[in-house]
């Protein structure tokens, strides 16, 4: 009896999905905009004034927007291909530390290091190919493959680096961070520094991921929740760095052909 009941329920949902969608052969355009939370696996902020310091990430708020074209192969199976812009990357927690034993320090001096607002911005054009299964009215289960092309990458942070005379309790010098290392600042220089650099060459251009999620549609408005599982090691400098993205988007169905 239990097995019969389960089979009856499954058949009922299948029939409901087929009747509710009722759009076999339909072709639709679906513009979308969305909000996302992104991070990079195995990424960390390296502090220049010490040995390697691994600063934890935070989820990075980001945006995306584009369109899909959906073809309903049957009344309960749809296929979409699309294109969108997506901002991805990572954001890091603020970091402060006083170092007392660096080889470059004078006797009786410490070095204070503060990093804040550190972020990696990765700008992608992405092409998702998705399969949508409609088990019941308005609801779809989504999965597919996505190709991403990196347009540009930027790395940024604010920082203060200075030496402290512990005996006289005063600052004896501020530093700038350069590719060659730390550089002493003049008295007239801004002591609160900003690092902004294009870092596109540090990352691979091509990225593949598997998007999975669910969508709900009512009155041609589609709300989609997805998680992108990164497949590509995107960094040229670090191993196992992959994109991880949670996204929530809203779209609107515009029928082009069919019912």
TAWOZI-V259230 format. One record per pair of residues at least 12 apart in sequence whose C-alpha atoms are under 10 Angstrom apart, sorted by sequence separation. I is the first residue (numbers start at 1). J is the second residue. If there is no record, write none. Layout:
i:I j:J
i:I j:J
//
This chain:
i:42 j:54
i:43 j:55
i:44 j:56
i:45 j:57
i:68 j:80
i:69 j:81
i:70 j:82
i:98 j:110
i:99 j:111
i:100 j:112
i:130 j:142
i:131 j:143
i:132 j:144
i:161 j:173
i:162 j:174
i:163 j:175
i:173 j:185
i:174 j:186
i:213 j:225
i:214 j:226
i:230 j:242
i:231 j:243
i:43 j:56
i:44 j:57
i:67 j:80
i:68 j:81
i:69 j:82
i:98 j:111
i:99 j:112
i:130 j:143
i:131 j:144
i:161 j:174
i:162 j:175
i:173 j:186
i:174 j:187
i:176 j:189
i:212 j:225
i:213 j:226
i:214 j:227
i:229 j:242
i:230 j:243
i:231 j:244
i:42 j:56
i:43 j:57
i:67 j:81
i:68 j:82
i:69 j:83
i:97 j:111
i:98 j:112
i:99 j:113
i:129 j:143
i:130 j:144
i:131 j:145
i:160 j:174
i:161 j:175
i:162 j:176
i:173 j:187
i:175 j:189
i:176 j:190
i:211 j:225
i:212 j:226
i:213 j:227
i:229 j:243
i:230 j:244
i:42 j:57
i:67 j:82
i:68 j:83
i:97 j:112
i:98 j:113
i:128 j:143
i:129 j:144
i:130 j:145
i:160 j:175
i:161 j:176
i:174 j:189
i:176 j:191
i:211 j:226
i:212 j:227
i:213 j:228
i:228 j:243
i:229 j:244
i:230 j:245
i:41 j:57
i:66 j:82
i:67 j:83
i:68 j:84
i:96 j:112
i:97 j:113
i:98 j:114
i:128 j:144
i:129 j:145
i:130 j:146
i:159 j:175
i:160 j:176
i:161 j:177
i:174 j:190
i:175 j:191
i:176 j:192
i:177 j:193
i:210 j:226
i:211 j:227
i:212 j:228
i:228 j:244
i:229 j:245
i:40 j:57
i:66 j:83
i:67 j:84
i:96 j:113
i:97 j:114
i:128 j:145
i:129 j:146
i:159 j:176
i:160 j:177
i:174 j:191
i:175 j:192
i:176 j:193
i:177 j:194
i:178 j:195
i:210 j:227
i:211 j:228
i:212 j:229
i:227 j:244
i:228 j:245
i:229 j:246
i:39 j:57
i:40 j:58
i:65 j:83
i:66 j:84
i:67 j:85
i:95 j:113
i:96 j:114
i:97 j:115
i:127 j:145
i:128 j:146
i:129 j:147
i:159 j:177
i:173 j:191
i:174 j:192
i:175 j:193
i:176 j:194
i:177 j:195
i:209 j:227
i:210 j:228
i:211 j:229
i:227 j:245
i:228 j:246
i:39 j:58
i:40 j:59
i:65 j:84
i:66 j:85
i:95 j:114
i:96 j:115
i:127 j:146
i:128 j:147
i:176 j:195
i:209 j:228
i:210 j:229
i:211 j:230
i:226 j:245
i:227 j:246
i:228 j:247
i:38 j:58
i:39 j:59
i:40 j:60
i:64 j:84
i:65 j:85
i:66 j:86
i:94 j:114
i:95 j:115
i:96 j:116
i:126 j:146
i:127 j:147
i:128 j:148
i:208 j:228
i:209 j:229
i:210 j:230
i:226 j:246
i:227 j:247
i:37 j:58
i:38 j:59
i:39 j:60
i:64 j:85
i:65 j:86
i:94 j:115
i:95 j:116
i:126 j:147
i:127 j:148
i:161 j:182
i:208 j:229
i:209 j:230
i:210 j:231
i:225 j:246
i:226 j:247
i:227 j:248
i:37 j:59
i:38 j:60
i:39 j:61
i:63 j:85
i:64 j:86
i:65 j:87
i:93 j:115
i:94 j:116
i:95 j:117
i:125 j:147
i:126 j:148
i:127 j:149
i:162 j:184
i:208 j:230
i:209 j:231
i:225 j:247
i:226 j:248
i:36 j:59
i:37 j:60
i:38 j:61
i:63 j:86
i:64 j:87
i:92 j:115
i:93 j:116
i:94 j:117
i:95 j:118
i:124 j:147
i:125 j:148
i:126 j:149
i:161 j:184
i:162 j:185
i:207 j:230
i:208 j:231
i:209 j:232
i:224 j:247
i:225 j:248
i:226 j:249
i:36 j:60
i:37 j:61
i:38 j:62
i:62 j:86
i:63 j:87
i:64 j:88
i:92 j:116
i:93 j:117
i:94 j:118
i:124 j:148
i:125 j:149
i:126 j:150
i:207 j:231
i:208 j:232
i:224 j:248
i:225 j:249
i:36 j:61
i:37 j:62
i:38 j:63
i:62 j:87
i:63 j:88
i:92 j:117
i:93 j:118
i:123 j:148
i:124 j:149
i:125 j:150
i:207 j:232
i:208 j:233
i:223 j:248
i:224 j:249
i:225 j:250
i:35 j:61
i:36 j:62
i:37 j:63
i:61 j:87
i:62 j:88
i:91 j:117
i:92 j:118
i:93 j:119
i:123 j:149
i:124 j:150
i:125 j:151
i:206 j:232
i:207 j:233
i:208 j:234
i:223 j:249
i:224 j:250
i:35 j:62
i:36 j:63
i:60 j:87
i:61 j:88
i:62 j:89
i:91 j:118
i:92 j:119
i:123 j:150
i:124 j:151
i:206 j:233
i:207 j:234
i:222 j:249
i:223 j:250
i:224 j:251
i:34 j:62
i:35 j:63
i:36 j:64
i:60 j:88
i:61 j:89
i:62 j:90
i:90 j:118
i:91 j:119
i:92 j:120
i:122 j:150
i:123 j:151
i:124 j:152
i:204 j:232
i:206 j:234
i:222 j:250
i:223 j:251
i:34 j:63
i:35 j:64
i:60 j:89
i:61 j:90
i:90 j:119
i:91 j:120
i:122 j:151
i:123 j:152
i:124 j:153
i:162 j:191
i:204 j:233
i:205 j:234
i:221 j:250
i:222 j:251
i:223 j:252
i:33 j:63
i:34 j:64
i:35 j:65
i:59 j:89
i:60 j:90
i:61 j:91
i:89 j:119
i:90 j:120
i:91 j:121
i:122 j:152
i:123 j:153
i:160 j:190
i:161 j:191
i:203 j:233
i:204 j:234
i:205 j:235
i:221 j:251
i:222 j:252
i:33 j:64
i:34 j:65
i:59 j:90
i:60 j:91
i:89 j:120
i:90 j:121
i:121 j:152
i:122 j:153
i:123 j:154
i:160 j:191
i:161 j:192
i:203 j:234
i:204 j:235
i:220 j:251
i:221 j:252
i:222 j:253
i:32 j:64
i:33 j:65
i:34 j:66
i:58 j:90
i:59 j:91
i:60 j:92
i:88 j:120
i:89 j:121
i:90 j:122
i:121 j:153
i:122 j:154
i:159 j:191
i:160 j:192
i:161 j:193
i:202 j:234
i:203 j:235
i:204 j:236
i:220 j:252
i:221 j:253
i:32 j:65
i:33 j:66
i:57 j:90
i:58 j:91
i:59 j:92
i:88 j:121
i:89 j:122
i:120 j:153
i:121 j:154
i:122 j:155
i:159 j:192
i:160 j:193
i:202 j:235
i:203 j:236
i:204 j:237
i:209 j:242
i:213 j:246
i:215 j:248
i:217 j:250
i:219 j:252
i:220 j:253
i:221 j:254
i:31 j:65
i:32 j:66
i:33 j:67
i:57 j:91
i:58 j:92
i:59 j:93
i:87 j:121
i:88 j:122
i:89 j:123
i:120 j:154
i:121 j:155
i:158 j:192
i:159 j:193
i:160 j:194
i:201 j:235
i:202 j:236
i:203 j:237
i:208 j:242
i:209 j:243
i:211 j:245
i:212 j:246
i:213 j:247
i:215 j:249
i:216 j:250
i:217 j:251
i:218 j:252
i:219 j:253
i:220 j:254
i:31 j:66
i:32 j:67
i:56 j:91
i:57 j:92
i:58 j:93
i:87 j:122
i:88 j:123
i:119 j:154
i:120 j:155
i:121 j:156
i:158 j:193
i:159 j:194
i:200 j:235
i:201 j:236
i:202 j:237
i:203 j:238
i:207 j:242
i:208 j:243
i:209 j:244
i:211 j:246
i:213 j:248
i:215 j:250
i:217 j:252
i:218 j:253
i:220 j:255
i:30 j:66
i:31 j:67
i:32 j:68
i:56 j:92
i:57 j:93
i:58 j:94
i:86 j:122
i:87 j:123
i:88 j:124
i:119 j:155
i:120 j:156
i:157 j:193
i:158 j:194
i:159 j:195
i:202 j:238
i:207 j:243
i:209 j:245
i:211 j:247
i:217 j:253
i:30 j:67
i:31 j:68
i:55 j:92
i:56 j:93
i:57 j:94
i:86 j:123
i:87 j:124
i:118 j:155
i:119 j:156
i:120 j:157
i:157 j:194
i:158 j:195
i:29 j:67
i:30 j:68
i:31 j:69
i:55 j:93
i:56 j:94
i:85 j:123
i:86 j:124
i:87 j:125
i:118 j:156
i:119 j:157
i:156 j:194
i:157 j:195
i:158 j:196
i:203 j:241
i:29 j:68
i:30 j:69
i:55 j:94
i:56 j:95
i:85 j:124
i:86 j:125
i:117 j:156
i:118 j:157
i:119 j:158
i:156 j:195
i:157 j:196
i:28 j:68
i:29 j:69
i:30 j:70
i:55 j:95
i:84 j:124
i:85 j:125
i:86 j:126
i:116 j:156
i:117 j:157
i:118 j:158
i:155 j:195
i:156 j:196
i:157 j:197
i:28 j:69
i:29 j:70
i:54 j:95
i:84 j:125
i:85 j:126
i:116 j:157
i:117 j:158
i:118 j:159
i:155 j:196
i:156 j:197
i:27 j:69
i:28 j:70
i:29 j:71
i:53 j:95
i:83 j:125
i:84 j:126
i:85 j:127
i:115 j:157
i:116 j:158
i:117 j:159
i:154 j:196
i:155 j:197
i:156 j:198
i:27 j:70
i:28 j:71
i:83 j:126
i:84 j:127
i:115 j:158
i:116 j:159
i:154 j:197
i:155 j:198
i:156 j:199
i:26 j:70
i:27 j:71
i:28 j:72
i:82 j:126
i:83 j:127
i:84 j:128
i:114 j:158
i:115 j:159
i:116 j:160
i:153 j:197
i:154 j:198
i:155 j:199
i:25 j:70
i:26 j:71
i:27 j:72
i:82 j:127
i:83 j:128
i:114 j:159
i:115 j:160
i:153 j:198
i:154 j:199
i:155 j:200
i:25 j:71
i:26 j:72
i:27 j:73
i:43 j:89
i:44 j:90
i:45 j:91
i:81 j:127
i:82 j:128
i:83 j:129
i:113 j:159
i:114 j:160
i:115 j:161
i:152 j:198
i:153 j:199
i:154 j:200
i:24 j:71
i:25 j:72
i:26 j:73
i:43 j:90
i:44 j:91
i:45 j:92
i:81 j:128
i:82 j:129
i:113 j:160
i:114 j:161
i:152 j:199
i:153 j:200
i:23 j:71
i:24 j:72
i:25 j:73
i:26 j:74
i:40 j:88
i:41 j:89
i:43 j:91
i:44 j:92
i:45 j:93
i:47 j:95
i:49 j:97
i:80 j:128
i:81 j:129
i:82 j:130
i:112 j:160
i:113 j:161
i:114 j:162
i:152 j:200
i:153 j:201
i:154 j:202
i:23 j:72
i:24 j:73
i:25 j:74
i:26 j:75
i:38 j:87
i:39 j:88
i:40 j:89
i:41 j:90
i:43 j:92
i:50 j:99
i:80 j:129
i:81 j:130
i:112 j:161
i:113 j:162
i:151 j:200
i:152 j:201
i:153 j:202
i:22 j:72
i:23 j:73
i:24 j:74
i:25 j:75
i:30 j:80
i:32 j:82
i:36 j:86
i:37 j:87
i:38 j:88
i:39 j:89
i:40 j:90
i:45 j:95
i:49 j:99
i:79 j:129
i:80 j:130
i:81 j:131
i:111 j:161
i:112 j:162
i:113 j:163
i:150 j:200
i:153 j:203
i:21 j:72
i:23 j:74
i:24 j:75
i:27 j:78
i:29 j:80
i:31 j:82
i:32 j:83
i:33 j:84
i:35 j:86
i:36 j:87
i:37 j:88
i:38 j:89
i:39 j:90
i:40 j:91
i:50 j:101
i:51 j:102
i:79 j:130
i:80 j:131
i:111 j:162
i:112 j:163
i:152 j:203
i:22 j:74
i:23 j:75
i:24 j:76
i:26 j:78
i:27 j:79
i:28 j:80
i:30 j:82
i:31 j:83
i:32 j:84
i:33 j:85
i:34 j:86
i:35 j:87
i:36 j:88
i:37 j:89
i:38 j:90
i:39 j:91
i:50 j:102
i:78 j:130
i:79 j:131
i:80 j:132
i:110 j:162
i:111 j:163
i:112 j:164
i:153 j:205
i:21 j:74
i:22 j:75
i:23 j:76
i:24 j:77
i:25 j:78
i:27 j:80
i:29 j:82
i:31 j:84
i:33 j:86
i:37 j:90
i:38 j:91
i:39 j:92
i:49 j:102
i:50 j:103
i:78 j:131
i:79 j:132
i:110 j:163
i:111 j:164
i:150 j:203
i:152 j:205
i:21 j:75
i:22 j:76
i:23 j:77
i:24 j:78
i:77 j:131
i:78 j:132
i:79 j:133
i:109 j:163
i:110 j:164
i:111 j:165
i:150 j:204
i:151 j:205
i:20 j:75
i:21 j:76
i:23 j:78
i:49 j:104
i:77 j:132
i:78 j:133
i:109 j:164
i:110 j:165
i:149 j:204
i:150 j:205
i:151 j:206
i:18 j:74
i:19 j:75
i:20 j:76
i:21 j:77
i:76 j:132
i:77 j:133
i:78 j:134
i:108 j:164
i:109 j:165
i:110 j:166
i:149 j:205
i:150 j:206
i:18 j:75
i:19 j:76
i:76 j:133
i:77 j:134
i:106 j:163
i:108 j:165
i:109 j:166
i:148 j:205
i:149 j:206
i:150 j:207
i:17 j:75
i:18 j:76
i:75 j:133
i:76 j:134
i:77 j:135
i:105 j:163
i:106 j:164
i:107 j:165
i:108 j:166
i:109 j:167
i:148 j:206
i:149 j:207
i:17 j:76
i:18 j:77
i:60 j:119
i:62 j:121
i:64 j:123
i:66 j:125
i:68 j:127
i:70 j:129
i:74 j:133
i:75 j:134
i:76 j:135
i:105 j:164
i:106 j:165
i:107 j:166
i:108 j:167
i:109 j:168
i:112 j:171
i:147 j:206
i:148 j:207
i:149 j:208
i:15 j:75
i:16 j:76
i:17 j:77
i:55 j:115
i:60 j:120
i:64 j:124
i:65 j:125
i:66 j:126
i:67 j:127
i:68 j:128
i:69 j:129
i:70 j:130
i:71 j:131
i:72 j:132
i:74 j:134
i:76 j:136
i:107 j:167
i:108 j:168
i:109 j:169
i:111 j:171
i:147 j:207
i:148 j:208
i:15 j:76
i:50 j:111
i:57 j:118
i:58 j:119
i:60 j:121
i:64 j:125
i:66 j:127
i:67 j:128
i:68 j:129
i:70 j:131
i:71 j:132
i:76 j:137
i:109 j:170
i:110 j:171
i:111 j:172
i:146 j:207
i:147 j:208
i:148 j:209
i:14 j:76
i:49 j:111
i:57 j:119
i:64 j:126
i:68 j:130
i:70 j:132
i:78 j:140
i:80 j:142
i:86 j:148
i:109 j:171
i:111 j:173
i:112 j:174
i:113 j:175
i:146 j:208
i:147 j:209
i:49 j:112
i:50 j:113
i:55 j:118
i:77 j:140
i:79 j:142
i:81 j:144
i:83 j:146
i:85 j:148
i:87 j:150
i:94 j:157
i:96 j:159
i:98 j:161
i:109 j:172
i:111 j:174
i:145 j:208
i:146 j:209
i:147 j:210
i:49 j:113
i:76 j:140
i:77 j:141
i:78 j:142
i:80 j:144
i:82 j:146
i:83 j:147
i:84 j:148
i:85 j:149
i:86 j:150
i:89 j:153
i:91 j:155
i:94 j:158
i:95 j:159
i:96 j:160
i:98 j:162
i:99 j:163
i:100 j:164
i:145 j:209
i:146 j:210
i:48 j:113
i:79 j:144
i:81 j:146
i:83 j:148
i:88 j:153
i:89 j:154
i:90 j:155
i:91 j:156
i:92 j:157
i:94 j:159
i:96 j:161
i:98 j:163
i:99 j:164
i:144 j:209
i:145 j:210
i:146 j:211
i:47 j:113
i:85 j:151
i:87 j:153
i:89 j:155
i:91 j:157
i:98 j:164
i:100 j:166
i:144 j:210
i:145 j:211
i:47 j:114
i:143 j:210
i:144 j:211
i:145 j:212
i:47 j:115
i:143 j:211
i:144 j:212
i:142 j:211
i:143 j:212
i:144 j:213
i:45 j:115
i:142 j:212
i:143 j:213
i:141 j:212
i:142 j:213
i:143 j:214
i:141 j:213
i:142 j:214
i:45 j:118
i:140 j:213
i:141 j:214
i:142 j:215
i:45 j:119
i:140 j:214
i:141 j:215
i:45 j:120
i:139 j:214
i:140 j:215
i:141 j:216
i:118 j:194
i:139 j:215
i:140 j:216
i:43 j:120
i:117 j:194
i:118 j:195
i:119 j:196
i:121 j:198
i:122 j:199
i:123 j:200
i:138 j:215
i:139 j:216
i:140 j:217
i:114 j:192
i:115 j:193
i:116 j:194
i:118 j:196
i:120 j:198
i:121 j:199
i:122 j:200
i:138 j:216
i:139 j:217
i:115 j:194
i:120 j:199
i:121 j:200
i:137 j:216
i:138 j:217
i:139 j:218
i:40 j:120
i:126 j:206
i:128 j:208
i:130 j:210
i:134 j:214
i:137 j:217
i:138 j:218
i:39 j:120
i:122 j:203
i:124 j:205
i:126 j:207
i:127 j:208
i:128 j:209
i:129 j:210
i:130 j:211
i:131 j:212
i:132 j:213
i:133 j:214
i:134 j:215
i:137 j:218
i:138 j:219
i:124 j:206
i:126 j:208
i:128 j:210
i:129 j:211
i:130 j:212
i:132 j:214
i:133 j:215
i:134 j:216
i:138 j:220
i:142 j:224
i:146 j:228
i:124 j:207
i:126 j:209
i:128 j:211
i:132 j:215
i:138 j:221
i:139 j:222
i:141 j:224
i:142 j:225
i:143 j:226
i:145 j:228
i:146 j:229
i:138 j:222
i:139 j:223
i:140 j:224
i:142 j:226
i:143 j:227
i:144 j:228
i:145 j:229
i:146 j:230
i:150 j:234
i:139 j:224
i:143 j:228
i:146 j:231
i:45 j:157
i:49 j:161
i:21 j:134
i:48 j:161
i:20 j:134
i:21 j:135
i:20 j:135
i:21 j:136
i:22 j:137
i:17 j:133
i:18 j:134
i:20 j:136
i:21 j:137
i:17 j:134
i:18 j:135
i:19 j:136
i:20 j:137
i:21 j:138
i:16 j:134
i:17 j:135
i:18 j:136
i:19 j:137
i:20 j:138
i:21 j:139
i:16 j:135
i:17 j:136
i:18 j:137
i:14 j:134
i:15 j:135
i:16 j:136
i:17 j:137
i:13 j:134
i:14 j:135
i:15 j:136
i:16 j:137
i:17 j:138
i:122 j:243
i:13 j:135
i:14 j:136
i:15 j:137
i:17 j:139
i:12 j:135
i:13 j:136
i:14 j:137
i:17 j:140
i:12 j:136
i:13 j:137
i:10 j:135
i:49 j:177
i:48 j:177
i:48 j:178
i:49 j:181
i:48 j:181
i:49 j:182
i:48 j:182
i:89 j:242
i:90 j:243
i:89 j:243
i:90 j:244
i:88 j:243
i:89 j:244
i:88 j:244
i:89 j:245
i:88 j:245
i:87 j:245
i:62 j:245
i:64 j:247
i:68 j:251
i:70 j:253
i:62 j:246
i:63 j:247
i:64 j:248
i:65 j:249
i:67 j:251
i:68 j:252
i:69 j:253
i:70 j:254
i:59 j:244
i:60 j:245
i:61 j:246
i:62 j:247
i:63 j:248
i:64 j:249
i:65 j:250
i:66 j:251
i:67 j:252
i:68 j:253
i:69 j:254
i:70 j:255
i:71 j:256
i:59 j:245
i:61 j:247
i:63 j:249
i:65 j:251
i:69 j:255
i:70 j:256
i:71 j:257
i:72 j:258
i:59 j:246
i:69 j:256
i:71 j:258
i:32 j:221
i:34 j:223
i:36 j:225
i:38 j:227
i:41 j:230
i:30 j:220
i:32 j:222
i:34 j:224
i:36 j:226
i:37 j:227
i:38 j:228
i:40 j:230
i:30 j:221
i:31 j:222
i:32 j:223
i:34 j:225
i:36 j:227
i:30 j:222
i:32 j:224
i:41 j:233
i:43 j:235
i:40 j:234
i:44 j:238
i:43 j:238
i:42 j:238
i:43 j:239
i:42 j:239
i:43 j:240
i:44 j:241
i:41 j:239
i:42 j:240
i:43 j:241
i:41 j:240
i:42 j:241
i:43 j:242
i:40 j:240
i:41 j:241
i:42 j:242
i:40 j:241
i:41 j:242
i:42 j:243
i:39 j:241
i:40 j:242
i:41 j:243
i:39 j:242
i:40 j:243
i:41 j:244
i:39 j:243
i:40 j:244
i:38 j:243
i:39 j:244
i:40 j:245
i:38 j:244
i:39 j:245
i:37 j:244
i:38 j:245
i:39 j:246
i:37 j:245
i:38 j:246
i:36 j:245
i:37 j:246
i:38 j:247
i:36 j:246
i:37 j:247
i:35 j:246
i:36 j:247
i:37 j:248
i:35 j:247
i:36 j:248
i:34 j:247
i:35 j:248
i:36 j:249
i:34 j:248
i:35 j:249
i:33 j:248
i:34 j:249
i:35 j:250
i:33 j:249
i:34 j:250
i:32 j:249
i:33 j:250
i:34 j:251
i:32 j:250
i:33 j:251
i:31 j:250
i:32 j:251
i:33 j:252
i:30 j:250
i:31 j:251
i:32 j:252
i:30 j:251
i:31 j:252
i:32 j:253
i:29 j:251
i:30 j:252
i:31 j:253
i:29 j:252
i:30 j:253
i:31 j:254
i:28 j:252
i:29 j:253
i:30 j:254
i:28 j:253
i:29 j:254
i:30 j:255
i:27 j:253
i:28 j:254
i:29 j:255
i:27 j:254
i:28 j:255
i:29 j:256
i:27 j:255
i:28 j:256
i:29 j:257
i:26 j:255
i:27 j:256
i:28 j:257
i:26 j:256
i:27 j:257
i:28 j:258
i:26 j:257
i:27 j:258
i:25 j:257
i:26 j:258
i:27 j:259
i:25 j:258
i:26 j:259
i:24 j:258
i:25 j:259
i:23 j:258
i:24 j:259
i:23 j:259
i:22 j:259
//
